[in-house]
């Protein structure tokens, strides 16, 4: 099978689509288009840095392709990773001329001379105007977020693209029940996030950054607008004997946390090193705000935390309710603090066997199983169409 994927930048902090296509690309041809964006740039430092990054990726990609050998052999050598493309794309997707230019640049990079069907996988709604489907091709919409409430998205612009994508899609995969209710039932299926189980479950050495710290309350991931900074500050002030360690890029102001002696912020680290943190702190936390984005989400870190086996304390949202037997959930600041105390206490009673109970819940959710499910659905396109 041949796949053309439109998602975030390949090699950035691994997303669900990257996890899936890392595995799918071992057996099938995959062209991966780095993010073409879902909002128009503004004159600010963040967007300027983003533009510079995109330009450097395009230049690097051209230099790499220039130095590749073009010798033909009788044997087709399968690549074990997607072929990453960084086309010159203009971010004004709702402009007719820009849209035509983008479509031209992108389709230059897709081989349609071969009659073999292409399966287009779009997790970026703006890509719908850039592709040209042939009768034999199929279109999958992978909806991993509620774009109407997702931060950093031009909601008004993306809404129209998403409606067109929903209408044209042959299959729609969603990651939550809330997103399922938004889609046409006859062609929509739930595809919850998976987990690299062995990576997070097999014992790892304690991260150097945790040495000498006791009663550690830990979080890793993007420190963004959906994280409840006020709740974290409340807990850190109420429990000065606990060490709060936040790992990830801070996209919001956390100065009121950093002024506290028991709060440590570390920049984002390699995904493969995260288990050295999550297996060794006393509580993993998911202190999310109650908003549309969180109500629709299925955080990757949730199943990674469960596989690591350390008690989890979370605010109340749908994804954690599925695992309420192994997650300490609260909808108040006082309740969250109380559950932190319980989590820390659990670590002093190894006979509770919290790790085995927690990890058993996510063993069947490996990314390998998720990828095989996707492939089986793709093979059924012609024999058992849903729409």
C-alpha positions in Angstrom: 0.0 0.0 0.0 1.0 3.6 -0.6 0.3 6.3 1.9 0.6 10.1 1.7 0.4 11.7 5.1 -0.2 15.3 6.1 0.6 15.9 9.7 3.0 17.8 12.0 6.7 18.0 11.4 8.3 14.6 11.3 10.9 14.2 14.1 9.2 16.7 16.5 7.9 15.3 19.8 6.2 12.1 18.6 2.5 12.3 18.0 0.0 9.5 17.5 0.4 9.8 13.7 4.2 9.5 14.0 3.9 6.5 16.2 1.5 4.8 13.7 3.6 5.5 10.6 6.9 4.7 12.2 5.4 1.2 12.2 3.5 1.3 8.9 6.5 2.5 7.0 8.4 -0.7 7.8 6.2 -2.5 5.3 4.6 0.1 3.1 5.6 3.2 1.1 4.9 6.4 3.0 5.4 10.0 1.9 5.2 12.4 4.9 4.4 16.1 4.3 5.6 18.2 7.2 3.0 20.6 8.7 1.5 23.0 6.2 -0.1 25.0 9.0 -3.6 25.8 10.2 -3.3 29.5 10.7 -1.9 32.6 9.1 1.4 33.9 10.5 1.6 37.1 12.5 4.5 39.5 13.0 5.7 38.1 16.3 8.9 36.3 17.4 7.3 32.8 17.6 6.0 33.0 14.1 9.2 34.4 12.7 11.1 31.6 14.3 8.7 29.1 12.8 9.2 30.5 9.3 13.0 30.3 9.7 12.6 26.7 10.9 10.5 25.8 7.9 12.9 27.4 5.4 15.8 25.6 6.9 13.9 22.3 6.6 13.2 23.0 3.0 16.9 23.8 2.3 18.1 20.8 4.1 15.6 18.6 2.3 16.8 19.9 -1.1 20.5 19.4 -0.2 19.8 15.8 1.0 17.9 14.9 -2.2 20.6 16.5 -4.3 23.3 14.1 -2.9 21.2 11.0 -3.1 22.2 8.4 -5.6 19.9 7.9 -8.5 21.2 4.5 -9.6 18.4 2.1 -10.5 18.5 -1.5 -9.3 16.4 -4.5 -10.2 15.4 -4.9 -6.6 13.2 -2.3 -4.9 14.6 -1.4 -1.6 12.0 -0.7 1.1 12.6 2.2 3.3 12.0 1.8 7.0 10.9 5.4 7.6 8.7 7.8 5.7 10.0 9.9 2.9 9.7 13.4 4.4 8.8 16.3 2.2 9.1 20.0 3.1 7.3 21.8 0.2 7.2 25.6 -0.1 3.7 26.3 1.1 2.0 29.7 1.5 0.1 29.7 4.8 -2.9 31.7 3.4 -4.9 28.6 2.7 -8.2 30.4 2.2 -6.7 32.5 -0.6 -7.5 31.0 -4.1 -4.2 31.8 -5.6 -2.2 30.6 -2.6 -4.3 27.4 -2.5 -3.6 26.8 -6.2 0.2 27.4 -5.7 0.3 25.0 -2.7 -1.5 22.3 -4.6 0.9 22.6 -7.5 4.0 22.4 -5.3 2.7 19.5 -3.3 1.4 17.4 -6.2 4.8 17.7 -7.9 6.1 15.5 -5.0 3.5 12.8 -5.4 4.0 10.1 -8.0 0.6 9.6 -9.7 2.0 8.0 -12.8 1.7 4.7 -11.0 -1.9 3.4 -11.1 -1.6 1.8 -7.6 -4.1 3.5 -5.3 -2.8 6.1 -2.8 -4.3 6.3 0.7 -4.2 9.9 1.8 -4.1 10.4 5.6 -4.9 13.9 6.7 -4.7 15.1 10.3 -4.3 18.7 9.1 -7.6 19.9 7.7 -6.1 22.6 5.4 -4.5 19.8 3.3 -7.8 19.0 1.7 -7.4 21.7 -0.9 -3.9 20.6 -1.7 -4.5 17.0 -2.8 -5.9 15.7 -6.1 -7.8 12.4 -5.6 -8.0 9.9 -8.5 -10.9 7.5 -8.6 -8.9 4.7 -7.2 -7.5 6.8 -4.3 -8.9 6.8 -0.8 -9.0 9.5 1.9 -8.7 9.1 5.7 -9.4 12.0 8.1 -7.6 11.4 11.4 -9.2 13.7 13.9 -7.0 13.9 17.0 -8.3 17.3 18.3 -11.4 19.5 18.4 -10.2 22.2 16.1 -13.0 24.5 17.2 -11.3 24.9 20.6 -7.7 24.0 19.8 -5.2 26.7 20.8 -3.0 28.2 18.0 -5.5 27.4 15.2 -7.4 29.9 13.0 -10.8 28.5 13.9 -12.8 30.4 11.4 -10.5 29.4 8.5 -10.1 25.7 9.5 -13.9 25.1 10.1 -14.6 25.2 6.4 -11.7 23.0 5.5 -12.7 20.4 8.1 -16.3 20.3 6.8 -15.0 19.6 3.3 -12.6 17.0 4.6 -15.4 15.2 6.6 -17.6 15.2 3.5 -14.9 13.7 1.2 -13.3 11.3 3.6 -13.8 7.5 3.0 -12.9 6.8 6.6 -12.7 9.0 9.7 -10.7 7.9 12.8 -11.3 9.8 16.0 -9.6 9.6 19.4 -12.5 10.3 21.7 -16.3 9.7 22.1 -16.9 13.5 21.9 -15.2 13.7 18.5 -17.1 10.6 17.4 -20.5 12.3 18.0 -19.3 15.2 15.8 -18.8 12.9 12.7 -21.0 10.9 10.4 -21.6 7.6 12.2 -21.5 5.4 9.1 -17.9 6.1 8.3 -16.4 7.0 11.7 -14.4 4.7 14.0 -12.8 5.2 17.4 -9.0 4.9 17.3 -7.7 5.6 20.8 -4.1 6.5 21.3 -1.6 3.7 21.9 1.5 3.3 23.9 5.1 2.1 23.5 4.5 -0.3 26.3 7.9 -1.8 26.7 9.6 1.6 26.6 7.6 2.9 29.5 7.1 -0.4 31.5 10.5 -2.0 31.4 12.7 -0.7 34.3 14.9 2.3 33.4 17.6 4.0 35.5 16.5 7.0 37.4 17.1 10.3 35.5 20.1 12.3 36.8 17.8 15.3 37.3 15.8 13.5 39.9 18.8 12.4 42.0 18.6 13.8 45.5 14.9 14.7 45.2 12.3 13.1 47.4 8.5 13.0 47.2 8.6 14.1 43.6 5.3 15.1 41.8 6.0 15.0 38.1 4.6 16.1 34.7 6.0 16.0 31.2 4.6 17.5 28.1 3.7 20.9 26.6 3.2 23.5 29.4 0.5 25.3 27.6 -2.7 27.2 28.1 -4.7 24.1 28.9 -2.5 23.3 32.0 -3.9 24.6 35.2 -1.0 26.8 36.5 -3.1 28.1 39.4 -3.8 24.5 40.6 -0.1 23.7 40.5 0.8 26.8 42.4 -1.8 26.0 45.1 -0.5 22.4 45.5 3.2 23.5 45.6 2.5 26.1 48.3 0.4 23.8 50.4 3.0 21.0 50.2 6.4 22.5 50.4 7.8 19.0 51.3 6.9 17.8 47.8 9.2 18.5 44.8 7.2 19.4 41.7 9.1 18.7 38.5 7.7 19.9 35.2 9.4 18.6 32.0 8.6 20.4 28.7 8.6 23.6 26.7 6.8 26.4 28.6 4.5 28.2 26.2 2.8 30.2 29.0 4.1 32.3 31.9 5.1 30.0 34.8 7.1 32.6 36.7 4.8 32.3 39.8 5.7 28.6 39.9 9.5 29.1 39.4 9.7 31.5 42.3 8.8 28.6 44.6 11.8 26.5 46.0 10.0 23.2 45.5 9.3 23.7 41.8 11.8 22.7 39.1 11.3 23.2 35.4 13.3 21.2 32.8 13.2 21.8 29.1 11.7 19.1 26.8 13.8 15.9 26.6 14.1 13.0 24.2 10.9 10.9 24.3 13.0 7.7 24.9 14.3 9.2 28.1 10.9 10.0 29.7 10.6 6.6 31.5 13.6 7.5 33.5 11.5 10.2 35.1 8.0 8.8 35.2 9.0 5.5 36.7 10.8 7.2 39.6 8.7 10.1 40.8 6.0 9.4 43.4 3.0 10.7 41.4 2.4 11.5 37.7 -0.1 14.4 37.3 -2.5 15.6 34.6 -3.6 19.0 36.0 -5.7 20.1 33.0 -8.3 22.9 32.8 -11.9 22.0 32.0 -12.3 23.3 28.4 -13.4 22.0 25.0 -10.0 20.9 24.0 -9.5 18.8 27.1 -13.0 17.3 26.9 -12.1 15.9 23.5 -8.5 14.8 24.1 -6.8 11.5 24.7 -3.4 12.5 26.1 -0.6 10.3 24.9 1.1 10.6 28.3 -1.9 9.0 30.1 -1.2 5.5 28.8 2.5 6.2 29.1 2.0 7.1 32.8 -0.1 3.9 33.2 2.5 1.7 31.7 5.2 3.2 34.0 3.0 2.2 36.9 3.3 5.2 39.3 0.1 6.5 40.8 -1.6 9.2 38.6 -3.5 12.2 39.9 -5.7 14.0 37.4 -8.4 16.6 37.1 -11.7 15.2 35.9 -12.0 14.7 32.1 -13.4 11.9 29.9 -10.2 10.2 28.9 -9.1 9.5 32.5 -12.6 8.2 33.5 -11.9 5.1 31.3 -9.1 4.2 33.7 -10.7 5.4 37.0 -9.6 2.2 38.7 -6.0 3.3 38.4 -6.3 7.1 38.3 -7.0 9.3 41.3 -9.4 11.9 39.9 -10.6 15.1 41.4 -12.6 18.1 40.3 -11.4 20.5 43.0 -8.1 21.9 44.2 -8.6 20.5 47.7 -9.4 17.1 46.3 -6.4 17.2 43.9 -4.1 17.9 46.9 -5.7 15.1 48.9 -5.1 12.7 46.1 -1.5 13.8 45.8 -1.1 12.8 49.5 -2.7 9.4 48.7 -0.4 8.8 45.7 2.7 9.6 47.8 1.5 7.2 50.5 0.9 4.4 48.1 4.6 4.3 47.2 5.4 3.3 50.8 3.3 0.1 50.5 4.7 -2.0 47.7 2.4 -4.9 48.6 -0.4 -2.9 47.0 1.0 -3.9 43.6 -0.1 -0.6 42.0 2.3 -0.9 39.1 1.1 -4.3 37.8 -2.6 -3.3 38.1 -1.9 0.0 36.3 0.2 -1.4 33.5 -2.1 -4.3 32.8 -4.8 -1.9 31.8 -2.8 -0.6 28.8 -0.9 -3.7 27.6 -3.4 -4.3 24.8 -3.1 -0.7 23.6 0.4 -1.0 22.0 1.1 1.1 18.9 1.9 -2.1 17.0 -1.7 -3.2 17.6 -3.1 0.2 16.6 -1.0 0.2 13.3 -2.2 -3.3 12.4 -5.8 -2.1 13.0 -5.3 0.8 10.6 -3.8 -1.4 8.0 -6.6 -3.9 8.2 -9.1 -1.1 7.7 -7.2 0.1 4.7 -7.2 -3.3 3.2 -11.0 -3.4 3.5 -11.6 -0.2 1.6 -12.7 -2.0 -1.6 -14.2 -5.2 -0.1 -16.3 -3.5 2.7 -16.7 0.2 2.2 -18.3 2.1 5.1 -19.8 5.0 3.1 
